[in-house]
């Protein structure tokens, strides 16, 4: 009996030694983080969200003053209206010439100098009408461009997420490329961790791991998505990125995470 018990104990210890867990600490991060900034220079007119607020795609985050662009739009509208009026004048004149020519034809004066003069005038009117139509087209294109620019004065969220940083206030002067807000997508979270060089032999891509978020007492599973081949020369560690099923809406970027990696010492 003692021999049987000893064999059984040996098998248990052997199984524990052949399959152990490597503990690794990591941090929850979002791999869909957006830096938000304006496309034009201007003063901040309104801000609709603050740090910690959740936003939906296409929500207006903030908008710039539009006084200068309103002036440009009014000028473009006036130019279009004037060009349209010129087109109407030429068309009216062309219809009048056609009526005069019809009247001369009804009187049998087709070969008269008056008829020839009307033909010359009609050609000039047609040329003027074509030029006016070009003006109308250019004015309409200008209005379209200004409308596009005006649309950019409202800075919208590129995706769903939460605002984690805001660097603007109403009345601030901002310029293109200036960082105004940072949005983090909470639906695309990962865990980043550092693996010692000596433990790298136990890690493989697509390996399943256990994950714990201690602050939430939340346990779940994940998969090693990638092993970054660039090592930290000071600590001799490699970064791993783990995809995981958070299954908890209270998991946020920056949280501390524990990763347990099953390894086999016999390998």
Residue pairs with C-beta under 8 A, 6 or more apart in sequence:
17 265
18 264
18 265
18 266
19 262
19 263
19 264
20 262
20 263
20 265
21 210
21 260
21 261
21 262
21 263
22 199
22 202
22 260
22 261
22 262
22 263
23 258
23 259
23 260
24 193
24 194
24 195
24 240
24 258
24 259
24 260
24 261
25 193
25 256
25 257
25 258
25 259
26 191
26 192
26 193
26 194
26 242
26 256
26 257
26 258
26 259
27 191
27 192
27 193
27 254
27 255
27 256
27 257
28 189
28 190
28 191
28 213
28 251
28 252
28 253
28 254
28 255
28 256
28 257
29 189
29 190
29 191
29 192
29 253
29 254
30 184
30 185
30 186
30 188
30 189
30 190
30 253
31 188
31 189
31 190
32 159
32 161
32 184
32 185
32 187
32 188
33 182
33 183
33 184
33 185
34 158
34 159
34 161
34 182
34 183
34 184
34 185
35 179
35 182
36 61
36 155
36 157
36 158
36 179
36 180
36 181
36 182
36 183
37 155
37 174
37 176
37 177
37 178
37 179
37 180
38 64
38 152
38 155
38 174
38 175
38 176
38 178
38 180
39 152
39 155
39 176
40 64
40 149
40 152
40 153
40 176
41 173
41 174
41 175
41 176
42 64
42 65
42 68
42 153
42 173
42 174
43 64
43 65
43 171
43 172
43 173
43 174
44 62
44 63
44 64
44 65
44 168
44 169
44 170
44 171
44 172
44 173
44 174
45 62
45 63
45 64
45 65
45 66
45 170
46 62
46 63
46 170
47 61
47 62
47 166
47 168
47 169
47 170
48 59
48 60
48 61
48 62
49 55
49 59
49 61
49 62
49 163
49 166
49 181
50 163
50 166
51 163
51 164
51 165
51 166
52 162
52 163
52 164
53 162
53 163
54 160
54 161
54 162
55 61
55 157
55 160
55 161
55 162
55 163
55 183
56 157
56 160
57 157
57 158
57 159
57 160
58 156
58 157
59 156
59 157
60 154
60 155
60 156
61 155
61 156
61 157
61 163
61 180
61 181
62 155
62 168
62 180
62 181
63 153
63 154
63 155
64 153
64 155
64 174
65 153
66 150
66 153
69 146
69 149
69 150
69 153
72 146
73 143
73 146
73 147
73 150
76 139
76 142
76 143
76 146
77 143
79 135
79 139
79 142
80 136
80 139
80 140
80 142
80 143
83 132
83 135
83 136
83 138
83 139
84 136
86 132
86 135
87 129
87 132
87 133
87 136
90 125
90 128
90 129
90 132
91 129
93 125
94 122
94 125
94 126
94 129
97 118
97 121
97 122
97 125
98 122
100 118
101 115
101 118
101 119
101 122
104 110
104 112
104 114
104 115
104 118
105 115
109 115
155 180
157 183
158 183
159 183
159 185
160 185
160 187
161 183
161 184
161 185
161 186
162 183
162 184
162 186
162 252
163 181
163 182
163 183
164 182
164 183
164 184
164 253
165 181
165 182
166 180
166 181
167 179
167 180
167 181
168 174
168 180
168 181
174 180
184 253
186 249
186 251
186 252
186 253
189 244
189 246
189 251
189 253
190 225
190 241
190 242
190 243
190 244
191 211
191 222
191 241
191 242
191 244
191 257
191 259
192 239
192 240
192 241
192 242
193 239
193 240
193 242
193 257
193 259
194 232
194 235
194 237
194 238
194 239
194 240
195 203
195 227
195 237
195 238
195 239
195 240
196 236
196 237
197 231
197 236
197 237
197 238
200 227
200 238
201 267
202 261
202 263
202 264
202 267
203 224
203 227
203 240
203 261
204 224
205 224
205 225
205 226
205 227
206 223
206 224
206 225
207 223
207 224
207 261
207 262
208 221
208 222
208 223
208 262
209 221
209 222
209 223
209 224
209 242
209 259
209 260
209 261
209 262
210 219
210 221
210 222
210 259
210 260
210 262
211 219
211 220
211 221
211 222
211 242
211 244
211 257
211 258
211 259
211 260
212 218
212 219
212 220
212 257
212 258
212 260
213 219
213 220
213 248
213 251
213 255
213 256
213 257
213 258
214 256
214 257
214 258
215 255
215 256
216 248
216 250
216 251
216 255
218 246
218 247
218 248
218 250
218 251
220 244
220 245
220 246
220 247
220 248
221 244
221 245
222 242
222 243
222 244
222 245
222 259
223 242
223 243
223 244
224 240
224 241
224 242
225 241
225 242
225 243
226 240
226 241
227 238
227 239
227 240
228 238
228 239
228 240
228 241
229 238
230 238
230 239
231 237
231 238
232 238
232 239
242 259
